[in-house]
Amino acid sequence: MAITKTNFVEMTRCVKYPFLEDLKRDILTSDMTLEEYQSQELKSSLKEIVGEMIDLDEDGNLVDKTDTIDIQLEAMLPYYKEVEIEAAKVVEKQFGGISKFAESTYDQELYDTNINGIRYLCYIDIFNEVDNKKNIIEVKATTSNAFASLGYKKDEIDYPLLKKIGNVYHLADLLGEEIADPIKYQNARNKLFNRFLDGKYVFDLAFQRYIIEHELAASNNEAKLSDYHYYLAVLNHEYVFPGKYEDGKPVYEPDLLGEEIITFIDLDQITKEFQPIIDDLRIRLEKCLLADNMTNCELGEYCCYKKRNMCKYFKPVCGSLIPEHHSSLTFMRNRGIETPDGKLVGVELINHGYLNMLDIPKEYIKNQNHLIQYECVEHNEVYVDKEKIKAGIASLKYPLYHLDFETFPCPMPRYRGEKPYTQSVFEFSLHTEVSPGVCDKDKDNYVFLARDFNDCRLDCVKELVRLTQKPGTLLAQNVSFERSRIKELANIFKEYKEPLMRLYDNYFDLIWLVNTNQELYQSLGFTKDEASRVNYYDKALDGSYSIKKTLPVFSDLSYKNLDVKNGTEAIVTYANYDKMSVEERNLKYESLITYCKQDTWAMVVILDALRNL
Ligand code: SF4
């Protein structure tokens, strides 16, 4: 058996995972039919699990239900590859010497070791060698922002955990810095050891160190351990693309302040301290692999519920009994419900048997908004605070500019002034409502959409400014997203800064009318308690005020029959422009227009429905 880095990261999530993985592999590689397997080999309790993981398609072939494709990830793959290429260039500048990486003429460096008959192996993204010194560099298409933000506050002063010297972040304590608050510093440092949150990339690198050190020990080369140094290479969140191109492609030279597009995190010390943790996980994994029966375990942080790295077994297997609607996981902003078993948050409620919201005794619910949710489900009724909705609507200044941007969060900045992962605007839809209820779906709408990957931002800004000349209110669902894009554009196209910032300054979030906004409603004369209470709740919202949830509550409009149905599909459609024939691209162009137009029309319809309440 061989275990790669990715396998190890997944298989050590919990004690149940390796068993499920083994069971699935067993069935998928067996000659038996699914029914035979279920009836002959498995205890009845496992039949259900098998059914949840494996299914039959129309032709009777076995289908792995846990094997889902992330379409956005696929569309982004070429850009992730670019991150590795740029990282290799910056590594050579930073460290000198010779580097091996996948895109060079050499293959990636491989390390492997055998422990108790199991082969553990890992490929090194960039192996850099300078004299005796070997730099092990793991490239991640994330930004340095999360690392740079780690730290603590004391006496209103922010102290970072990591300090940047040149182009490398180091732990402040290793730089001989005086630590203002050692306990808070240690708490921030401990976050790097949380392999499911801040330490998830560190964990990958620590596993590589584990393999390397075992391989060196097995070949009696322990004396060389100190030659190795461990770094993450990530996108520099401070880098601003100066806008140089060669043959139509961006050239990522240092920016105007000398920042490189890639920066490094020195993790020598942290990966060293991680080694006993990896060793324990390896021992536990081996025990699980040898065990005949599944060791069950509760749901936990390791499931990464609702995160990008959510365990593939959560939905089909471990969390399959969680009801689709009105489960205890749908309490909004749940920071903990006090029960006799203690304060329970998220999946802890499920572990304690509270699958449905109504499974929780009502007297445990103390948060007023949770109680509203609970009672709406309990009595099948809708909660409405008409006074607050009325006051909120009355505070709007017309014309209303219902605006929605579609953006491409490209890891590599594509246009002048962009940073890594800038939400690069390629489309907007605007519905202008001149006075209450006066807005025509077609006549009062304008959609701007890029036809190709050329920089269209100036045209986009010109159109936006032209259409929003009259002072009014920018209205959007989650307006902070639209405001951030407007501000970014205003900083790049300074000649349009004034009108763009006027739009930026006068805003309203549609969500405040259905959910709430404490500050706004207090300013409109409501008490703190009233202002923090939601304005509207229908059990169909299931704890979410996203447009996908609110739209069916307030209208018959639906995205179901659209070709492009959501933001992810919009990104993927745009990202695939150059893979399409002219005819296909024209069709998809229209689909993107229809989708974005529907987003702003949905806002007009929801506002109107609220007005009619
Ligand atoms: S969903 Fe959670 S409990 Fe189930 S296998 Fe995955 S990590 Fe383990």
Residues whose N, C-alpha, C, O or C-beta is under 5 A from the ligand:
A	BS01	SF4	R13 C14 K16 Y17 C297 E298 L299 Y302 C303 C311 Y313 F314 C318
